[in-house]
Amino acid sequence: MSIDTVIEAARAFLGERLATNTALREHHSHGQDTQPPVLPDAVAFVETTEEIARLLALCHAAHVPVVPWGAGTSLEGHVTPVRGGITIDLSRMTAVLDVSQADMDCRVQAGVTREQLNTHLRDSGLFFPVDPGTSACTIGGMCATRASGTNAVRYGTMRENAMGLTVVMADGRIIRTGGRVRKSSTGYDLTRLFVGSEGTLGIITEIQLRLHGIPEAMSSATCQFATLGDAVETVIAIMQMGIPVARMELLDEVQTAASIAYSKLEGLEALPSLFFEFHGTAASVAEQAKQAEEIATGFDGRAFRWATDPAERSKLWQARHDALWACLALKPGHQGVVTDAIVPISKLAEVILGAQQDILASGLTAPIVGHVGDGNFHTIILVPPEPDGLQRAWELDKKIVARALALGGSCSGEHGVGIGKREFLETEHGADAMAVMRAVKQALDPRGLMNPGKIFLN
Ligand SMILES: Cc1cc2nc3c(=O)[nH]c(=O)nc-3n(C[C@H](O)[C@H](O)[C@H](O)COP(=O)(O)OP(=O)(O)OC[C@H]3O[C@@H](n4cnc5c(N)ncnc54)[C@H](O)[C@@H]3O)c2cc1C
């Protein structure tokens, strides 16, 4: 069976939702990354698990590659259909299927965005905490990349918050993994296998999620430092003291200046900054804040500047989420390469100050920003519109990743592997562990049709 036969057969049950027009294929030819785009042969806008199962069975029989698509916000070439085939767009699967206030969990279709979910939960007293910097991303995409965000230091990542899944396998079989209980010791943990698998093992169609109670008290603050080193040492000390911060984000002086200009932040100077948030009872929030402020003072931090009312607080966190756009506004005409590395917390100062030296030596502009409470940080390398611009950016990225790996870290804390990080995987995991991963891939996708060209170099 050829790709044309598959398209014709799929059109019989998808109708107009199986698109082959150039505009839609171009839109699905890349994510938010700098990998070369490749057009899929067709894009299928699916609405049910059963439609996906029929489509995958067809593609499996005809050896046609498939690429799952949530919102296309991933940053490492994850959604580029390098071997063409059919991109399966789940963005119309937006039903919140069930919310249990008593059990503090919910079940959603994979195309629900994190913003849609929290809007749905608005009056329930519950919220879903995992918050990547773009509100457009889908819960399915977030599961597939094992995403996290500013709240992960307190509430965990998709790894901790996805309790169970419905998955369509490469040959069209439908399975359910995990469940609704807080723990279980029955069999292999398939939920954790699919979370972070980047569409290379199956397509996630429904997710059972853990929810959290909206805290009684929340307060946010900023603190500025004379040097980046002082800001990072403050983070390390706060984590080592075990203060349960809900969010602790670092912005170097370049990022702070960019965010002041882009997000109209008041009362901040172009200095290294930490943004904090504390959750709990009024008394525990006050206690946590006092301890954190004392530690910051010990590293010459200025007094905390509080964002007290909800509007001010959300302006602060929106500014943090808009960091990428603030950077791009610094140099119109430049692209952004977003790096992502993570180290054990004790190595954070070494890795970040090393990255700052690398950036200086490269002659590129690359603000540093990060979820530092987890030991995770990003640089947003602004790529000059010159023939070797991208090459220079990727070289800088490699240096930063190499240092993180040498310090016992990982080449990605949250963005995943896609195409961009494949070359580092063997260094990070070792050849034998990579062979085991390949064996898993071979067992679940023997024809190599599920999002080919991702995670593995060949
Ligand atoms: C401005 C900006 C800020 C960001 N900040 C963060 C951040 O703070 N933290 C973070 O973790 N990430 C961040 N990201 C990256 C991105 O938002 C995440 O990787 C997100 O999880 C991708 O979701 P998506 O729905 O867009 O997935 P897509 O980009 O559509 O897909 C991502 C991968 O998952 C696969 N996939 C998608 N849906 C499914 C499914 N249902 N079943 C199986 N596989 C599937 C795709 O094939 C692909 O491999 C940011 C991106 C941008 C543009």
The ligand as a Gaussian input file, in Angstrom:
#p B3LYP/6-31G(d) Opt

LIG

0 1
 C        8.086000      30.153000      24.757000
 C        8.275000      28.719000      25.131000
 C        8.546000      28.406000      26.440000
 C        8.698000      27.051000      26.823000
 N        8.933000      26.778000      28.136000
 C        9.014000      25.487000      28.537000
 C        9.180000      25.169000      29.926000
 O        9.257000      26.041000      30.786000
 N        9.224000      23.851000      30.264000
 C        9.108000      22.851000      29.341000
 O        9.139000      21.688000      29.709000
 N        8.987000      23.134000      28.025000
 C        8.909000      24.407000      27.598000
 N        8.736000      24.701000      26.272000
 C        8.707000      23.598000      25.289000
 C        7.300000      23.058000      24.958000
 O        6.281000      23.949000      25.303000
 C        7.098000      21.710000      25.631000
 O        8.016000      20.782000      25.115000
 C        5.685000      21.135000      25.516000
 O        5.586000      20.024000      26.364000
 C        5.317000      20.722000      24.085000
 O        3.905000      20.556000      24.032000
 P        3.138000      20.569000      22.622000
 O        1.722000      20.243000      22.928000
 O        3.396000      21.831000      21.912000
 O        3.824000      19.344000      21.925000
 P        4.415000      19.238000      20.442000
 O        5.479000      20.250000      20.255000
 O        3.301000      19.233000      19.474000
 O        5.061000      17.786000      20.510000
 C        6.164000      17.534000      21.329000
 C        6.582000      16.073000      21.209000
 O        5.592000      15.239000      21.760000
 C        5.013000      14.378000      20.778000
 N        3.587000      14.379000      21.051000
 C        2.742000      15.416000      21.056000
 N        1.512000      15.018000      21.434000
 C        1.605000      13.683000      21.658000
 C        0.686000      12.688000      22.077000
 N       -0.576000      12.988000      22.349000
 N        1.119000      11.418000      22.188000
 C        2.397000      11.092000      21.928000
 N        3.319000      11.987000      21.531000
 C        2.919000      13.270000      21.409000
 C        5.397000      14.973000      19.446000
 O        5.506000      13.993000      18.446000
 C        6.748000      15.578000      19.787000
 O        7.738000      14.597000      19.784000
 C        8.591000      26.033000      25.854000
 C        8.335000      26.358000      24.515000
 C        8.168000      27.680000      24.154000
 C        7.872000      27.995000      22.714000

